[in-house]
Amino acid sequence: MIDFLQSRRRFLALAAPLTGLVSCKKTVPSEIGAPLSAYGARSPQVTSVRDVRESATPGTGSTRTPLQDLDGIITPSALHFERHHAGVPSIDAAKHEILLHGLVEKPLIFTMADLHRFPSVSRIHFIECAGNSGAEQAGNPQPDPQKSAGLFSCSEWTGVPLSLLLKEAVLRPEAKWIVAEGADACMMARSIPIEKALDDILVAYSQNGEPLRPEQGFPVRLVVPGWEGNINVKWLHRLHVVDQPSMTRDETSHYTDLMPDGKAQIFTFPMEAKSIITRPAGRQKLAYGPGSYEITGLAWSGRGKVQRVEVSTDRGQTWQDAELQAPVLSKAATRFRLMWTWNGTPAALQSRCTDETGYVQPSLDDLVRVRGRFFQYHCNAIKTWFVHEDGSVSHV
Amino acid sequence: MFRWTLLFMMAAAALAQSPGRPATEAEIKAMDYTILPNGAGLPKGQGDASSGRTVFEQKCQECHGEHGEGQAGKYPALVGGIGSLKSLNPIRTVGSYWPYATTLFDYVRRAMPYDHPRSLSTNEVYSVAAYVLFMNGIVKEDQELNEKTLPQVKMPNRDGFVPDARPDIKPAASGRPAH
């Protein structure tokens, strides 16, 4: 423990019970342990949970992933963020079907069994809600990684490429968009350009090796790599090939970006390059005084791979390249790390992501200067954590 | 012999058929909720603001307020804010922000009232859409909306949307780090 000079809230949470065991001078029990279990559960000492935000309309709202408690790049399915518009429907997978119709030669209906007959693919992709970090842009910096950027998660998804289903149905030449509709109570629907549908969209039925969780779209959802979360339609039950976007509520009234000139950008699909330091971060403490600490966090880009992550400990005056943990995958979370020697004086920690297109994550000032405070969605600005002399870390 | 071979080949082809079954017209009709801004997909029906007022009072007002003003932080306002989008207090409502009247019909039909979606008749949806537009001063009280006239309603913010302009914050603005 002496050379493990890292500040981890989770680690501290574990330290107390461990100390208790040590004081009993008994670290290996002699009695037989707990029995086998059919479906595993985490240790009761691990208590990290999603941040649940209730709303006036039951079922609507979001929960946020505890980014500060996670290692690596995969979000455990039970901690994947949620965003629902009319609650989580209970769907019988044995009866569930997807209708594919419109500008196709052969309108088709697929059962879940049908989907499993197609060749499957598994890919690791993040999903980020378009509204993630919206509070930061609105001038209300959030106190920890979960509240600041927890509408972001990353999973291994398995399913059928949407392009395969479209090939079966045979697109007509005038096919330009696909309206994807969910089987939730509000039948949430979004229009997707046909080029993306033919590129990398998955009709996914599994997440991290097992069937989707109900709140993630069981039994089947779209995974639209790199694009705003809302278009990754859950509980998918209909795909309508059309010649123009439907202009649904969730692509006009919502998920459009109001600019200072009063115009709003529409169909702003990709989530741009972004990163956040998850440790040390707000509400944590550099618990061992001046010395060596690992700065770590997550970076991603909806336009491809992360090429570079830089870290600053002086609020952007100077930058150092962080190490990127392999694998660095396209449109997936990338873990970065940098060892840092804290000298005990106040510091301001920032991370900055550059993606393979050369795009550089902007500062909050630069972002607000161009987009104003009411853009509301797609905030990918650099996040700052302030280290104080007593080692505490905060958002202001 | 040739006949048997042919039959066998046809059977094999059927077995090898790709997954999924053909969708019938009836199956498509039962599930097709898409409405396009040009009016394609709108069901036959009609309503005006006068008839819509009754529907609104019974089914919508409890959350959205007597005059469609909403409840701050809970239920969105449906009325007002026209001309506010450039200001420092932009108010986004059906009247001030939504570009197409077809979207209003589509959303009410598929998702409202929140706790009883798809419980309104087609005429009730046309009526309540007319009433919301009337409260915004976009249609007249006795103006009939139907599958032909609804797509012709010009929303105040119809031309307020532009394509994705990103990446809009150039790397030069942030400056590259010195190494």
Interface residues (C-beta under 8 A of the other chain):
Chain A: S55 A56 T57 H85 A86 L99 L100 H101 G102 K106 P107 L108 I109 F110 A113 D114 L115 R117 F118 L165 E168 V179 E181 A185 C186 M187 M188 A189 H237 R238 H240 V242 Q244 P245 S246 M247 T248 R249 T252 S253 T256 L258 P260 D261 G262 K263 A264 Q265 I266 F267 T268 F269 P270 E272 E310 T318 W319 R352 G358 Y359 V360 Q361 P362 S363 D366 L367 R369 V370 R371 F374 H378
Chain B: S18 P19 G20 R21 P22 A23 E27 I28 M31 D32 Y33 T34 I35 L36 P37 N38 Q71 G73 K74 Y75 L85 K86 P90 R92 V94 Y97 W98 P99 Y100 T102 T103 D106 Y107 R110 A111 Y114 P117 G160 F161 V162 P163 D164 A165 R166 P167 D168 I169 P171 A173 S174 R176 P177 A178
